[in-house]
Amino acid sequence: MIATQFIPLGRMSNYDLHTHSNISDGLLPPAELVERAAAAGVSTLALTDHDDVAGLPQARETAERLGIDLVNGVEISVTWRKRTIHIVGLRIDPLHEPLVQGLSAIRQGRALRARRMADSLAQAGIAGALEGAYRYADNPEIIGRTHFARFLVHMGYAKDVRTVFRHYLVGGKPGYVPHEWAALADAVQWIVAAGGIAVLAHPGRYDLGRQLLPELIGEFKEAGGQAIEVVTGSHTPDQYNLFARYAQEFDLLASRGSDFHGPGESYVEPGALPPLPASVRPVWHDWG
């Protein structure tokens, strides 16, 4: 077997382009997230909160103080063929009006979904879930499944957040409700029009199979998508190689990001992932 070659990170080029703060479903405030990343040796960090960019000013102030580069980012919730998909936007203008309006519309839909999730849990005998989830949402506009999961852990229904998602809040389980997010083409266009780079986030998590996965990547590319996450916290080493091949096949740039949400809830710490395979072109190849 031929060993996979990787792009050396180098002492001063540790990119982590997918992280979350408590503005969405992360545990740490933006400043503390940046501090943690800097202490771990990250040189370039993207804050990519779900459907909100409110944490970027605080993150930038801290990044400038600590001497690391901050990339303006966001992670947009998308519905594609009745499945939830996530699109990361990198190097966006967070004040671009169509993007601002699109994110606002998504956030408004989150409150409705939360009420329906709580109703589903109540039918399964779990009372008080809506109020409980909001206690874990530092930004109530971004109420989501992770906040419900933390409530369920607190109430003793599961030992940790990962275990929650094996028994609740997913298809066919209590707490799951279908929801219509943004259209794939709309989300990609908001990012591109805002001067950003659209990245298909953690494609290995979608369980689409050999037929649907290439169709998703193809539609993403056709809509204007430019990159795909190859190395990310939820991918296995085999998936690094798989999505490196997809990046080559569809002529997409490759991204790397931990998808860090907080201590004890994430696969890896910021910046702790292996480098990208040498066969791909990094999304940051021309950032200067």
Stockholm file with secondary structure:
# STOCKHOLM 1.0

chainA/1-288         MIATQFIPLGRMSNYDLHTHSNISDGLLPPAELVERAAAAGVSTLALTDHDDVAGLPQARETAERLGIDLVNGVEISVTWRKRTIHIVGLRIDPLHEPLVQGLSAIRQGRALRARRMADSLAQAGIAGALEGAYRYADNPEIIGRTHFARFLVHMGYAKDVRTVFRHYLVGGKPGYVPHEWAALADAVQWIVAAGGIAVLAHPGRYDLGRQLLPELIGEFKEAGGQAIEVVTGSHTPDQYNLFARYAQEFDLLASRGSDFHGPGESYVEPGALPPLPASVRPVWHDWG
#=GR chainA/1-288 SS CCCCCBCCCCTTCCEEEEECCTTTTCSSCHHHHHHHHHHTTCSEEEECCBTCCTTHHHHHHHHHHHTCEEEEEEEEEEEETTEEEEEEEESCCTTCHHHHHHHHHHHHHHHHHHHHHHHHHHHTTCCSHHHHHHHTCSSGGGCCHHHHHHHHHHTTSCSSHHHHHHHSSSTTSTTCCCCCCEEHHHHHHHHHHTTCEEEECCGGGSCCHHHHHHHHHHHHHHTTCCEEEEEETTCCHHHHHHHHHHHHHTTCEEEEECCBCCTTTSSSCTTCSCCCBTTSCBTTTTCC
#=GC SS_cons         CCCCCBCCCCTTCCEEEEECCTTTTCSSCHHHHHHHHHHTTCSEEEECCBTCCTTHHHHHHHHHHHTCEEEEEEEEEEEETTEEEEEEEESCCTTCHHHHHHHHHHHHHHHHHHHHHHHHHHHTTCCSHHHHHHHTCSSGGGCCHHHHHHHHHHTTSCSSHHHHHHHSSSTTSTTCCCCCCEEHHHHHHHHHHTTCEEEECCGGGSCCHHHHHHHHHHHHHHTTCCEEEEEETTCCHHHHHHHHHHHHHTTCEEEEECCBCCTTTSSSCTTCSCCCBTTSCBTTTTCC
//
